[in-house]
């Protein structure tokens, strides 16, 4: 079975973001990057399937600038077999359909049985790339899976709202987008990190793949104005506790 | 601008969020045209046109069939904007419809102004203002971002529609969450552990504060997913919706799904090292502090 896992590298969401000079994205300097959280579940699901079945080959792919190789190396250390870096210094201004087109063009003649992605990225949050890949490749897609089982055929549970899940059976080839909590992503062990150094990491220039025009344009990128309703307390921890208790006594009936 | 709204049904019932779509159309002063795969026994109240396909026949979840059906209505109505709710239904179908139309899709729109759309970015910390470059645009709107319109006068003119296509997935059925032993909806005080708590070993610090207040322990999604706290304590879209007198969010960043589950609390205190955390949008007080340092001191002083 051939599996493709599509991942994105994103900044730590706790970062202090600065808006870039073009006002269309954040300034990429001074940020710590990691694998998009949803995509870690995608990697883990692929690796678990490889552990379950004997003949599984996992390719992990990421579109982005040179730094995304770090994310790919981690995915290799988690158990993926080979990595593809679609190098694109301007991926941050590409929209979801453009990113999906690059991935679909790379995938079209590779006959992947399952393509795993995260259900969305933490920075863009478009939740589109995986679904668009399936549309472009004309294969099935189940989004937001919270449970995966392979037993000659695939059974997944899709997370809906209010604690409800839908149970779905689907055949390969299929794109599955992964929700948080699908599994428990592993930490790479030192021996596996060492082994990963010998695995193939192939870089392809995005210009070699078929590209589409962007379908939308970012006019502005900004911090929303604070509503002003929230009182911000800063300072010495002990004094903060006293202040908070005073306010709770004044404003609530719980103390 | 001409809109096509895509309504939502589940388990024989119209979903309430459908009225968010009607509210959105009203805000844009657009005529109201909706397409839905649902049940004639429960149609939304609005003054406009409803293209209704029978969910008994087509299934409530059937993306390839539903996509084609929506595309057929788009061809008839020629709308400029196709509007879904940002839900498990909307975010699954919207990109399929957009790709077929070669149209752009803008996800989780929270605001519309002068032909541009505002969407959240970086876990809701920042906002992007986007402009579509295609003649048709598909959007999903954030549930709760636009005032729902429940009381529009009139009933929709219904046109029944159908389609025969096969699906590439097989919907087996729904699975409901297990009945929870813990009912947070009745709690007067909830102290919630978020990801900022760091690890499972630190949960007793948050539990101790909850105990001191005589309240219950809540959990954000990552905390429940990591099994630091049992899932039955989870607050949010996929957990419980709560409205206590006091909600103390410890190390909770405030993802939209969490905010949706707790923003009706009477008084909200957030404890977070990050002043820009989206939890500040709903909090009455944000204490800028390290949870692990601050919470034990607070617990102690409450004695």
Contacts between the chains, C-beta under 8 A, distances in Angstrom:
chain1	res1	chain2	res2	distance
A	11	B	122	7.6
A	13	B	122	6.1
A	13	B	123	4.7
A	13	B	125	7.3
A	13	B	253	7.0
A	14	B	253	7.6
A	14	B	273	8.0
A	14	B	274	5.9
A	16	B	276	7.3
A	17	B	122	6.1
A	17	B	125	6.6
A	17	B	126	6.2
A	19	B	126	7.7
A	26	B	122	7.2
A	26	B	126	7.2
A	95	B	104	6.8
A	96	B	95	7.4
A	96	B	105	7.1
A	97	B	98	7.7
A	97	B	99	7.0
A	97	B	104	7.2
A	97	B	105	7.9
A	119	B	91	7.9
A	120	B	91	7.9
A	122	B	122	7.0
A	122	B	123	5.8
A	123	B	121	6.4
A	123	B	122	5.3
A	124	B	121	6.6
A	125	B	107	6.5
A	125	B	108	6.4
A	125	B	119	7.6
A	125	B	120	6.5
A	125	B	121	6.7
A	125	B	123	7.7
A	126	B	105	7.5
A	126	B	107	4.5
A	127	B	91	4.4
A	127	B	95	7.6
A	127	B	107	5.9
A	128	B	91	7.9
A	128	B	94	7.7
A	128	B	95	4.3
A	128	B	98	7.7
A	128	B	105	5.9
A	128	B	107	6.4
A	131	B	91	8.0
A	131	B	92	6.7
A	131	B	95	4.0
A	131	B	96	6.1
A	131	B	99	7.9
A	132	B	95	5.2
A	132	B	98	7.9
A	132	B	99	5.2
A	135	B	95	7.1
A	135	B	96	5.6
A	135	B	99	4.1
A	135	B	100	7.1
A	136	B	99	6.9
A	139	B	168	7.6
A	140	B	64	8.0
A	140	B	168	3.9
A	140	B	169	5.6
A	141	B	63	7.4
A	141	B	96	7.9
A	142	B	169	6.2
A	143	B	88	7.7
A	143	B	91	6.8
A	143	B	92	4.6
A	144	B	88	5.7
A	144	B	91	7.6
A	144	B	92	7.1
A	155	B	172	7.5
A	157	B	175	6.3
A	158	B	61	7.7
A	158	B	88	6.6
A	159	B	88	6.5
A	159	B	238	6.5
A	160	B	10	7.3
A	160	B	87	8.0
A	160	B	88	4.5
A	160	B	89	7.8
A	160	B	174	7.9
A	161	B	87	6.2
A	161	B	88	6.2
A	161	B	237	5.8
A	161	B	238	7.1
A	162	B	237	7.6
A	162	B	238	7.5
A	163	B	176	6.7
A	163	B	177	3.1
A	163	B	238	6.3
A	163	B	239	7.5
A	164	B	10	7.5
A	164	B	174	5.7
A	164	B	175	7.3
A	164	B	176	6.1
A	164	B	177	7.2
A	165	B	174	6.9
A	165	B	175	4.5
A	166	B	61	5.4
A	166	B	171	6.3
A	166	B	172	7.9
A	166	B	173	7.4
A	166	B	174	5.6
A	166	B	175	7.5
A	167	B	171	7.6
A	167	B	172	4.1
A	167	B	173	5.5
A	167	B	174	7.3
A	167	B	175	5.8
A	168	B	61	7.7
A	168	B	169	5.3
A	168	B	170	6.6
A	168	B	171	5.8
A	168	B	172	6.4
A	169	B	169	7.3
A	169	B	170	4.3
A	169	B	172	5.9
A	170	B	168	7.1
A	170	B	169	4.7
A	170	B	170	6.8
A	171	B	168	7.7
A	180	B	221	6.3
A	180	B	222	6.9
A	180	B	225	5.4
A	181	B	221	7.3
A	181	B	224	7.5
A	181	B	225	3.6
A	184	B	226	7.7
A	213	B	133	7.8
A	214	B	133	6.8
A	215	B	102	7.8
A	215	B	103	7.0
A	215	B	104	3.4
A	215	B	132	7.1
A	215	B	133	5.6
A	215	B	134	5.2
A	216	B	104	4.3
A	216	B	106	6.5
A	216	B	130	5.1
A	216	B	131	6.4
A	216	B	132	5.3
A	216	B	133	5.7
A	216	B	134	7.7
A	217	B	130	6.9
A	217	B	131	5.0
A	217	B	133	6.0
A	218	B	128	5.5
A	218	B	129	7.0
A	218	B	130	5.8
A	219	B	116	5.8
A	219	B	129	4.5
A	219	B	130	6.7
A	219	B	131	5.4
A	220	B	127	8.0
A	220	B	128	7.3
A	220	B	129	4.0
A	221	B	121	7.1
A	221	B	126	6.4
A	221	B	127	7.3
A	221	B	128	5.3
A	221	B	129	7.5
A	222	B	126	6.7
A	222	B	127	5.7
A	222	B	129	7.6
A	223	B	125	7.3
A	223	B	126	5.8
A	223	B	127	7.5
A	223	B	276	6.8
A	224	B	126	7.5
A	224	B	127	5.1
A	224	B	281	7.8
A	226	B	280	6.9
A	227	B	281	6.5
A	229	B	284	7.2
A	230	B	270	8.0
A	230	B	280	4.7
A	230	B	281	7.5
A	230	B	283	4.9
A	230	B	284	6.6
A	230	B	285	6.9
A	230	B	286	5.4
A	231	B	284	6.7
A	231	B	285	4.9
A	231	B	286	7.3
A	232	B	275	6.3
A	232	B	280	7.4
A	232	B	285	7.8
A	232	B	286	4.9
A	232	B	288	6.4
A	233	B	285	6.2
A	233	B	286	7.0
A	233	B	287	4.9
A	233	B	288	6.7
A	234	B	288	4.5
A	237	B	289	5.6
A	237	B	290	7.9
A	237	B	293	5.4
A	237	B	294	5.4
A	237	B	297	5.8
A	238	B	297	5.8
A	238	B	301	8.0
A	240	B	287	5.5
A	240	B	289	5.9
A	240	B	294	6.6
A	241	B	294	6.7
A	241	B	297	4.8
A	241	B	298	4.4
A	241	B	301	4.9
A	242	B	301	6.7
A	244	B	269	6.8
A	244	B	285	6.8
A	244	B	287	6.0
A	244	B	298	6.6
A	245	B	298	7.5
A	245	B	301	6.1
A	245	B	302	6.8
A	247	B	285	6.4
A	248	B	246	7.2
A	248	B	267	7.7
A	248	B	269	7.6
A	251	B	267	6.1
A	251	B	284	7.3
A	252	B	245	6.1
A	252	B	246	5.5
A	252	B	266	7.2
A	252	B	267	4.8
A	253	B	245	6.4
A	254	B	188	6.9
A	254	B	189	5.7
A	254	B	213	6.7
A	254	B	245	5.5
A	254	B	246	4.8
A	254	B	267	8.0
A	255	B	302	7.8
